[in-house]
Amino acid sequence: MLAEKYSNEISAILTKYPAERKRSAVMPLLYLAQREQGYIAQQEIEEIAEILEISSTEVGSIIGFYTLYYDKPGGKYRIQVCTDLPCALRGADQFLHQLCSNLGIKVGETTPDGLVTVEAVMCLAACDKAPMFQVQTGQGLEYHENQTVEDALSLINRWKSAS
Amino acid sequence: MTDIILLRHREIPGLSQLNIYLRHGGFQAFEKAVTKLKPDEVTDVVKASGLRGRGGAGFPTGMKWSFIDRKAWPHYVVANADESEPGTFKDREIMEGNPFQFLEGVALTAYAVQANSAYIYLRGEFWKIAENINQKIAELEKAGYLGDKLFGTDYSLRIYTHLGAGAYICGEETAMLESLEGKLGQPRLRPPFPPSYGLYGKPTVVNNVETLTNVPMIIQKGAEWYRKIGTERSPGPKIFSLSGRVNRPGNYELPLGTTFRELIYTHGGGIPDDRKVKAIMAAGASSALIVASDEALDTPMDYESVPKLGAQLGSASVIVIDETVSIDWVIYKTLHFFKHESCGKCTPCREGTFWMGHLIDRIHSGGSSWEDVELLREVAQQVKGKCLCALGEFSIEAVISGIERFEPDFQVMTSLSSPLKIRVEQPSTREST
């Protein structure tokens, strides 16, 4: 239960917004829920709805609209490569495809061990340091810039040995 | 050489620490404003400075503040840190390197419009930056620069961060307010504009990070001093985010009115392998494509001159496209961005970006006919002027200008006798025309 486990954090989040505007806390609470398993389960959706006094459909619509929320499990680490125009002008598309073929997966897929999902995403505001990607886990996001395929593979190897 | 005023952390090591920021005059402007100036006097100085919004629209900042409705309370300030335009990465550097100057700008703006709460809306990907900013806010509260009854006056101010979650549209100010209210980030019909009906329906000023970071120095050194930088109608410095096919991509703080040539060649070190510049996008993916003629390269980058080239300066995110790149591929890239980011609220944008995406796929994979190019242009014209917000309008800028100004590239694509076997993702693998 989120409310029990994170009661202090939840009240800290709620104090940021006017008392009668609790709904504003839906995005931070979804991040909190996602911390557990890297995605948001139905039970947590309902719990957030109850805390904020809105319907679970309204909470679900937020997950659907915003790309950083997930309602299904993925790899433990999500490697999200920006392939928008400025990054693509610096070779981001080849980077993505070479990375995937090295891992034996297609863009959007997860490695069989469940460790890594590789995705193509929209601009991450790092256009001068492409190829680049962010790594998303339930715990947060981290940027990796000026990358080669070798850099990315050795990062993945470090995760492998750590897990 | 003009003073650097936004990216000062490049010259002052440790500027992201409070003691060092204070040692370099930090928060003197805010303290002076709260203790000695009336809120309207702060607004008047900003008006006189000629500062214009750096997020893209270039609207006069002081004028925006003066529109705030004084009959309805409370007032809010929202800092737009959603930076998501392909080609833009300046606000990120400011918040990482010079966070206190940004926060002082938020505080001064809040005082000027008498807001007691300010929110910083950061894109979700700026997770670490938000954590860092939260820490800076806590330090400021501890040091007495934020909180209740500041400097012994009755003025109180709290600043909060709020993370988005991956939606370009939330950079549009009314979509941002909806998102902050816990709803889908979809734009509102305007008018009413945020200064009369903003966050929670209350008067709200929304300003971009870079705009706000200008404010402390304007208050400290005065409008006269500020107007010495830049041009008469576009005063001040601008951070140009330079990306694409250049040797030294990055952020460059230069006076408004600097030429494309100076940015690309003097600062950016020119083009790899001495290739020629073919096209320039001055406002990120939202730009019309500028033909990189000598005349264009010598054009000053300010809010008045760039429109003469049939484009906009916008957020000054300069994407350089060299002669090896085919423009149909550029449009393929930008259209897929806008198709993905369309919020779906209004039909012309939702359907327009969807069908334009299909058309450019067909053109880009070869084997289509010129009719498809005509149809693409026609759909773009149908989108024009009919959207609820600027996103739909942005989506067609590169399409219309690209077909008109780089027609031979499309002729090549439509004259191929059969579709390319492999989708060409990389422009340099194909000869340009």
Interface residues (C-beta under 8 A of the other chain):
Chain A: K16 P18 R21 R23 S24 A25 V26 M27 P28 L30 Y31 L52 I54 S61 I62 F65 Y66 T67 L68 Y69 D84 L85 P86 A88 L89 R90 G91 D93 Q94 H97 V121 M122 C123 L124 A125 A126 C127 D128 K129 Q134 G140 L141 E142 Y143
Chain B: E83 S84 E85 P86 G87 T88 F89 D91 R92 R123 G124 E125 F126 W127 K128 Y160 H162 L163 G164 A165 G166 A167 Y168 S179 L180 E181 G182 K183 L184 G185 Y200 S241 L242 S243 G244 R245 P249 G250 N251 M281 A285 S317 I319 V320 I321 V325 V330 K333 T334 F337 H340 E341 C343 E425 Q426 P427
